[in-house]
Amino acid sequence: MNTLIGTILVLGVIILVHEWGHFIIARLFKVRVDVFSIGFGPRLFGFKRGATDWRVSALPLGGYVRMAGQDITDIDSGEQKPTGAPDELLSKKRWQRALISFAGPAINLIFPVLLLGLYFVIAGEPYPAYIDKPLVVGGISADSSSGLRVGDKILSIDNVKNPTWGEASRALSSLPAGSVLKIQAENNGAVRQVEVTYKKSLDEHVFGYAPIAPKVLQVLPGGPAAAGGMKDGDLVLTVNGNKIGYWDQFVEAIHRSEGRPVQMEVSRNGQTQSLTVTPKIGAAKNGEKVYQFAVSPDIDVAHKALGLGDSFKASFAQTTALVTETIDVVSKLITGRVSVKDLQSVIGISRAAGEAVSLGPSATILFMALISVNLGILNLLPIPILDGGHILLLSLEGIRRRDFSLAFKERFVQVGLVFLLVLIAYVMYNDVVRMLPLHS
């Protein structure tokens, strides 16, 4: 049921928003819209209002707006050829047609700002509760060379006095690798100065492990942890015989496993369970390839009350961060630093949407924002049959000051269609394989 609700909320709403963008700008330029469809293929149900047939179709792999007089090479153009009537798409100027194509992705990038902003107004901005805590070193890697010790209370970092975990994280994020931090620490009444060279590596914890319990929120289906028997809610006790007290300590142990099977003890419903999990290589957020379990941490969340202006300022900042991350992932896909195997089809997205629904409104809304941004960015790629492909073709025709031949346009669309169908089939295959119980 959660998967069904999640699919409707995430895919249904996001596609509706995308197509509404096309629709509203088409109508602004007085283009008649014959069909507004969520999904492709045979019409399941709907209604007609004015000239538009609003419908839900059988294949939930996207949606489309069919405008009067579309180019007959378009995949969703229908059977009626352009007649040259003033309310047809091809009767409009190229820049107007380009704006109509751009409107779908644009509204997908605007929607998260509105969605998150309204949520922040109502519920406040969610954030990890631990970042408000004073910065005290609770646990530190055995091979750390920072000079800090367990129990150190950090009195200052450069010019930041009595920092919290959040302030320390923000201070580090703005520093380039190789920066030298001047830290004042107090332990058992003794104050000392420590200088630390910040390497900015994935497993570097300058101030020790963040105070996050090693408790699993979600186990990704088909991932190494799922194959090894880990469950949502497991509390990690030991890894290869070493006690684990912090989430970052657990992650560090997996990264350093070199792919060998990891012997673990976890607490589940008050009982200790012994597990063996074999990590697999995956891409971290920074693009670095590391060994992973495919699990997420259960972090206590607090909410910060915000006014109307601050709510939308925060939502804009969060949407901007999502756009930046998505563009970064796309660039890494193109350069091969991220594998196509890491992508998810409608199957994987539906499953993830269901998991988000099970976690509550905050997770669901954040996931909707993520998918909306992804859909907006991906549709702007200059791939035939996508919005970016239409914009590219119109731009080239504008430069030439004349249309390409019908044969060229047909080839252009066919290439894009074949490419997308092969990509979708491959990604869906990987999604199905990840769901199989024998997959490991």
C-alpha positions as CSV (number, residue, x, y, z in Angstrom):
1,M,0.0,0.0,0.0
2,N,2.9,2.4,0.8
3,T,4.3,1.7,-2.6
4,L,1.0,2.5,-4.3
5,I,0.6,5.7,-2.3
6,G,4.2,6.7,-2.9
7,T,3.9,6.1,-6.6
8,I,0.8,8.3,-6.8
9,L,2.3,11.0,-4.7
10,V,5.7,11.1,-6.2
11,L,5.5,9.9,-9.9
12,G,1.9,10.9,-10.4
13,V,2.2,14.4,-8.9
14,I,5.7,15.2,-10.4
15,I,4.6,14.1,-13.9
16,L,1.4,16.1,-13.6
17,V,3.4,19.2,-12.6
18,H,5.8,18.7,-15.5
19,E,3.1,18.3,-18.1
20,W,1.2,21.2,-16.5
21,G,4.2,23.4,-17.3
22,H,4.0,22.5,-21.0
23,F,0.2,23.0,-20.9
24,I,0.1,26.4,-19.3
25,I,2.7,28.0,-21.6
26,A,1.1,26.4,-24.7
27,R,-2.2,27.9,-23.7
28,L,-0.4,31.2,-23.0
29,F,0.7,31.2,-26.6
30,K,-2.9,30.2,-27.7
31,V,-1.9,26.7,-28.8
32,R,-4.8,24.2,-28.6
33,V,-4.1,21.2,-26.4
34,D,-5.9,18.1,-27.5
35,V,-4.6,15.6,-24.9
36,F,-3.2,15.9,-21.4
37,S,-2.0,12.4,-20.4
38,I,-0.4,10.9,-17.3
39,G,1.2,7.8,-18.8
40,F,1.5,6.5,-22.3
41,G,-0.5,3.9,-24.4
42,P,-4.2,3.1,-24.2
43,R,-6.5,5.5,-22.4
44,L,-7.7,4.1,-19.1
45,F,-10.0,6.8,-17.9
46,G,-10.4,10.6,-17.9
47,F,-12.7,13.5,-18.9
48,K,-12.9,16.1,-21.5
49,R,-13.0,19.8,-20.7
50,G,-13.0,22.3,-23.6
51,A,-10.7,21.0,-26.4
52,T,-8.6,18.9,-24.0
53,D,-9.0,15.2,-23.2
54,W,-7.5,14.8,-19.6
55,R,-6.6,11.2,-19.3
56,V,-4.7,8.5,-17.4
57,S,-3.1,6.0,-19.7
58,A,-2.0,2.4,-19.3
59,L,1.9,2.7,-19.2
60,P,3.0,4.7,-16.1
61,L,6.4,5.6,-17.6
62,G,5.8,9.4,-17.9
63,G,3.2,11.5,-19.6
64,Y,2.6,13.9,-22.4
65,V,0.7,16.9,-23.7
66,R,-0.4,16.5,-27.3
67,M,-0.8,19.9,-28.9
68,A,-2.7,20.6,-32.1
69,G,-0.5,20.5,-35.2
70,Q,2.5,19.0,-33.5
71,D,5.4,18.0,-35.8
72,I,4.3,14.5,-37.1
73,T,7.8,13.2,-36.2
74,D,7.0,13.7,-32.5
75,I,6.5,10.5,-30.6
76,D,3.2,11.8,-29.1
77,S,1.9,13.7,-32.1
78,G,-1.1,11.5,-32.8
79,E,-2.5,10.9,-36.3
80,Q,-3.7,14.3,-37.3
81,K,-1.2,16.2,-39.5
82,P,-0.7,20.0,-39.1
83,T,-3.1,22.1,-41.2
84,G,-1.5,25.5,-40.6
85,A,-4.3,26.7,-38.4
86,P,-3.3,29.6,-36.1
87,D,-3.9,27.6,-32.9
88,E,-1.5,24.8,-34.0
89,L,2.0,24.4,-32.5
90,L,3.9,24.6,-35.8
91,S,2.2,27.9,-36.5
92,K,4.0,29.5,-33.6
93,K,7.5,31.1,-33.7
94,R,10.4,28.9,-32.9
95,W,11.2,30.8,-29.6
96,Q,7.6,30.2,-28.5
97,R,7.9,26.5,-29.2
98,A,11.2,26.4,-27.4
99,L,9.7,28.0,-24.3
100,I,6.8,25.5,-24.4
101,S,9.4,22.7,-24.3
102,F,11.4,24.4,-21.6
103,A,8.4,25.0,-19.4
104,G,8.0,21.4,-18.2
105,P,11.6,21.1,-16.8
106,A,11.4,24.6,-15.5
107,I,8.3,24.0,-13.4
108,N,10.0,20.8,-12.1
109,L,12.8,23.0,-10.8
110,I,10.4,25.6,-9.3
111,F,8.0,23.1,-7.7
112,P,10.4,21.9,-5.0
113,V,10.9,25.5,-3.8
114,L,7.2,25.9,-3.4
115,L,6.7,22.4,-1.9
116,L,9.5,22.6,0.6
117,G,8.7,26.2,1.4
118,L,5.1,25.4,2.4
119,Y,6.3,22.4,4.4
120,F,8.8,24.5,6.3
121,V,6.2,27.1,7.0
122,I,3.9,24.4,8.5
123,A,6.3,22.0,10.2
124,G,9.6,23.8,10.3
125,E,12.9,22.9,8.7
126,P,14.1,19.4,9.6
127,Y,17.7,19.0,10.6
128,P,19.9,16.4,12.5
129,A,19.3,17.1,16.2
130,Y,22.9,16.4,17.1
131,I,24.3,19.5,15.3
132,D,23.0,21.7,18.1
133,K,25.2,19.8,20.6
134,P,28.5,21.3,21.9
135,L,31.5,19.8,20.0
136,V,32.9,17.1,22.3
137,V,35.1,14.3,21.0
138,G,33.3,11.1,21.9
139,G,35.0,8.6,19.8
140,I,38.0,8.8,17.4
141,S,39.7,6.5,14.9
142,A,42.6,4.5,16.2
143,D,44.8,5.7,13.4
144,S,43.8,9.4,13.7
145,S,46.7,11.9,13.5
146,S,44.6,14.9,14.5
147,G,46.1,15.1,18.0
148,L,42.7,15.2,19.6
149,R,41.6,12.8,22.4
150,V,38.4,11.2,23.5
151,G,36.7,13.6,26.0
152,D,38.2,16.8,24.5
153,K,35.8,19.7,24.6
154,I,36.5,22.0,21.6
155,L,36.7,25.6,22.9
156,S,37.5,27.2,19.5
157,I,38.2,26.4,15.9
158,D,40.2,29.3,14.4
159,N,37.9,32.2,15.2
160,V,34.8,30.2,16.1
161,K,34.3,30.1,19.9
162,N,32.6,27.2,21.7
163,P,31.4,25.6,18.4
164,T,28.6,23.1,18.0
165,W,28.8,20.1,15.7
166,G,26.9,22.1,13.1
167,E,29.2,25.1,13.3
168,A,32.2,22.8,13.0
169,S,30.7,21.0,9.9
170,R,30.0,24.4,8.2
171,A,33.6,25.6,9.0
172,L,35.1,22.5,7.5
173,S,32.9,22.6,4.4
174,S,34.3,26.0,3.4
175,L,37.9,25.0,3.7
176,P,40.1,23.6,0.9
177,A,42.2,20.5,1.4
178,G,45.5,21.2,3.1
179,S,44.1,23.9,5.4
180,V,45.6,24.1,8.9
181,L,43.0,24.4,11.7
182,K,44.0,26.0,15.0
183,I,42.0,24.2,17.7
184,Q,41.8,24.9,21.4
185,A,40.7,21.9,23.4
186,E,40.0,21.3,27.1
187,N,40.2,17.9,28.8
188,N,40.0,17.4,32.6
189,G,40.6,21.1,33.2
190,A,43.8,21.2,31.0
191,V,43.6,23.5,28.0
192,R,46.0,22.9,25.0
193,Q,46.4,24.1,21.4
194,V,46.2,21.7,18.6
195,E,47.0,22.3,14.9
196,V,45.4,19.9,12.4
197,T,46.0,19.7,8.6
198,Y,42.6,19.1,7.0
199,K,42.9,16.5,4.2
200,K,39.3,16.5,3.2
201,S,39.2,12.7,2.7
202,L,36.0,10.6,2.8
203,D,36.9,8.8,6.1
204,E,38.5,11.8,7.8
205,H,36.8,12.7,11.1
206,V,38.7,15.7,12.4
207,F,36.7,16.0,15.6
208,G,36.1,12.3,16.0
209,Y,32.8,10.5,15.1
210,A,29.6,12.5,15.1
211,P,27.3,11.5,17.9
212,I,25.0,9.3,15.7
213,A,24.1,5.9,17.0
214,P,25.0,3.0,14.6
215,K,21.3,2.2,14.1
216,V,20.0,1.3,10.6
217,L,16.9,3.2,9.4
218,Q,16.6,1.5,6.0
219,V,18.2,-1.4,4.2
220,L,18.1,-1.0,0.5
221,P,16.5,-4.0,-1.2
222,G,18.9,-5.9,-3.3
223,G,21.9,-4.4,-1.6
224,P,24.7,-6.2,0.2
225,A,23.2,-5.6,3.6
226,A,19.8,-7.0,2.5
227,A,21.6,-10.1,1.0
228,G,23.4,-10.6,4.4
229,G,20.2,-10.5,6.4
230,M,20.3,-7.0,7.9
231,K,16.9,-5.5,8.7
232,D,15.5,-2.0,9.2
233,G,16.1,-1.0,12.9
234,D,19.2,-3.1,13.5
235,L,21.6,-1.6,16.0
236,V,25.2,-2.5,15.0
237,L,27.2,-3.8,18.0
238,T,30.4,-5.1,16.6
239,V,32.2,-5.4,13.2
240,N,34.9,-8.1,12.9
241,G,35.0,-8.3,16.7
242,N,35.5,-4.5,17.3
243,K,32.9,-2.7,19.3
244,I,31.0,0.0,17.3
245,G,29.6,3.0,19.1
246,Y,29.0,5.5,16.3
247,W,27.5,5.4,12.7
248,D,30.7,7.0,11.2
249,Q,32.8,4.3,12.9
250,F,30.6,1.6,11.3
251,V,30.8,3.2,7.8
252,E,34.6,3.6,8.2
253,A,34.9,-0.1,9.0
254,I,33.0,-1.0,5.8
255,H,35.0,1.4,3.6
256,R,38.2,-0.3,4.9
257,S,37.0,-3.9,4.5
258,E,38.5,-4.2,1.0
259,G,35.5,-6.2,0.0
260,R,36.1,-9.1,2.3
261,P,33.1,-10.6,4.2
262,V,32.4,-8.6,7.4
263,Q,31.4,-10.5,10.5
264,M,28.9,-8.5,12.5
265,E,26.7,-8.6,15.6
266,V,23.5,-6.5,15.7
267,S,20.8,-6.0,18.3
268,R,17.3,-6.7,16.8
269,N,14.2,-6.6,19.0
270,G,16.4,-7.0,22.1
271,Q,18.2,-10.1,20.7
272,T,21.7,-10.3,19.4
273,Q,22.1,-11.6,15.9
274,S,25.3,-12.7,14.1
275,L,25.5,-11.7,10.4
276,T,28.0,-12.0,7.6
277,V,27.8,-9.2,5.0
278,T,30.0,-8.8,1.9
279,P,30.4,-5.1,0.9
280,K,30.3,-4.0,-2.7
281,I,31.9,-1.1,-4.5
282,G,29.7,1.9,-5.0
283,A,29.9,5.6,-5.6
284,A,30.0,7.9,-2.7
285,K,28.5,11.5,-2.9
286,N,31.9,12.9,-3.9
287,G,32.2,10.3,-6.7
288,E,34.9,8.3,-4.9
289,K,34.4,4.5,-5.2
290,V,34.1,2.9,-1.8
291,Y,32.8,-0.4,-0.3
292,Q,29.3,0.0,0.9
293,F,26.4,-2.0,2.6
294,A,23.5,0.1,1.1
295,V,22.0,1.2,4.3
296,S,21.0,4.5,5.8
297,P,21.4,5.8,9.4
298,D,18.5,6.4,11.8
299,I,19.3,10.0,12.8
300,D,17.2,11.9,15.4
301,V,15.6,14.9,13.6
302,A,14.6,18.2,15.1
303,H,12.6,21.0,13.4
304,K,13.4,24.7,13.3
305,A,10.5,27.0,13.2
306,L,10.8,29.5,10.3
307,G,8.8,32.5,9.2
308,L,7.4,32.7,5.7
309,G,10.4,34.5,4.1
310,D,13.0,32.3,5.9
311,S,11.0,29.1,4.9
312,F,11.2,29.9,1.2
313,K,14.8,31.1,1.5
314,A,15.7,27.7,3.1
315,S,13.7,25.8,0.4
316,F,15.5,27.7,-2.4
317,A,18.8,26.8,-0.8
318,Q,17.9,23.2,-0.5
319,T,16.5,23.0,-4.0
320,T,19.7,24.7,-5.3
321,A,21.8,22.0,-3.5
322,L,19.6,19.2,-5.1
323,V,20.2,20.8,-8.5
324,T,23.9,21.0,-8.0
325,E,24.1,17.4,-6.8
326,T,22.0,16.1,-9.7
327,I,24.1,18.0,-12.3
328,D,27.2,16.5,-10.6
329,V,25.8,13.0,-10.9
330,V,24.9,13.5,-14.5
331,S,28.4,14.7,-15.3
332,K,29.9,11.7,-13.5
333,L,27.6,9.4,-15.5
334,I,28.8,11.0,-18.7
335,T,32.5,10.7,-17.7
336,G,32.0,7.1,-16.3
337,R,32.7,8.0,-12.7
338,V,29.2,6.8,-11.8
339,S,27.8,3.6,-13.4
340,V,24.5,3.4,-15.2
341,K,23.8,0.4,-13.0
342,D,23.3,2.9,-10.1
343,L,20.3,4.4,-11.9
344,Q,16.7,3.5,-11.0
345,S,13.8,2.9,-13.2
346,V,10.1,3.5,-12.4
347,I,10.3,0.2,-10.5
348,G,13.1,1.3,-8.2
349,I,11.6,4.8,-7.8
350,S,8.2,3.4,-6.9
351,R,9.8,1.2,-4.3
352,A,11.8,4.1,-2.9
353,A,8.7,6.2,-2.9
354,G,6.9,3.6,-0.8
355,E,9.8,3.5,1.7
356,A,9.7,7.3,1.9
357,V,5.9,7.2,2.7
358,S,6.6,4.7,5.5
359,L,9.0,7.1,7.1
360,G,6.5,10.0,7.2
361,P,5.7,13.3,5.6
362,S,9.2,14.8,5.8
363,A,10.8,11.9,4.0
364,T,8.0,11.9,1.4
365,I,8.2,15.6,0.6
366,L,12.0,15.5,0.4
367,F,11.9,12.6,-2.0
368,M,9.3,14.4,-4.1
369,A,11.6,17.4,-4.3
370,L,14.5,15.1,-5.3
371,I,12.5,13.4,-8.1
372,S,11.2,16.7,-9.4
373,V,14.7,18.1,-9.7
374,N,16.0,14.9,-11.3
375,L,13.1,15.0,-13.8
376,G,13.7,18.6,-14.6
377,I,17.5,18.3,-15.2
378,L,17.3,15.0,-17.1
379,N,14.6,16.4,-19.5
380,L,16.9,19.3,-20.4
381,L,19.6,16.9,-21.7
382,P,19.9,17.3,-25.5
383,I,18.6,13.9,-26.2
384,P,16.1,13.5,-29.1
385,I,12.4,13.2,-27.9
386,L,13.3,14.8,-24.6
387,D,12.5,18.5,-24.0
388,G,16.2,19.3,-24.3
389,G,16.3,17.5,-27.7
390,H,13.4,19.6,-29.0
391,I,15.1,22.8,-27.7
392,L,18.3,21.8,-29.4
393,L,16.6,21.1,-32.7
394,L,14.7,24.4,-32.6
395,S,17.9,26.2,-31.8
396,L,19.7,24.7,-34.8
397,E,16.8,25.5,-37.1
398,G,16.9,29.0,-35.8
399,I,20.6,29.3,-36.6
400,R,20.0,27.8,-40.1
401,R,16.8,30.0,-40.5
402,R,15.0,27.1,-42.0
403,D,13.6,23.7,-40.9
404,F,15.4,20.4,-41.2
405,S,13.9,17.9,-43.6
406,L,11.2,15.6,-42.4
407,A,13.5,12.6,-43.0
408,F,16.2,14.2,-40.8
409,K,13.7,14.8,-38.0
410,E,12.4,11.3,-38.2
411,R,16.0,9.9,-37.8
412,F,16.6,12.3,-35.0
413,V,13.5,11.1,-33.1
414,Q,14.2,7.4,-33.9
415,V,17.8,7.6,-32.5
416,G,16.5,9.2,-29.3
417,L,13.7,6.7,-28.9
418,V,15.9,3.7,-29.4
419,F,18.5,5.1,-27.0
420,L,15.9,5.8,-24.3
421,L,14.2,2.4,-24.8
422,V,17.5,0.5,-24.4
423,L,18.4,2.6,-21.4
424,I,15.0,2.1,-19.7
425,A,15.1,-1.7,-20.4
426,Y,18.7,-1.9,-19.0
427,V,17.8,0.1,-15.8
428,M,14.6,-1.8,-15.3
429,Y,16.5,-5.1,-15.7
430,N,18.9,-4.0,-13.0
431,D,16.0,-3.0,-10.7
432,V,14.4,-6.4,-11.1
433,V,17.7,-8.2,-10.5
434,R,18.2,-6.2,-7.3
435,M,14.8,-7.3,-6.1
436,L,15.4,-11.1,-6.6
437,P,16.0,-13.0,-3.3
438,L,19.1,-14.7,-4.8
439,H,20.7,-11.5,-5.8
440,S,23.8,-10.7,-3.7
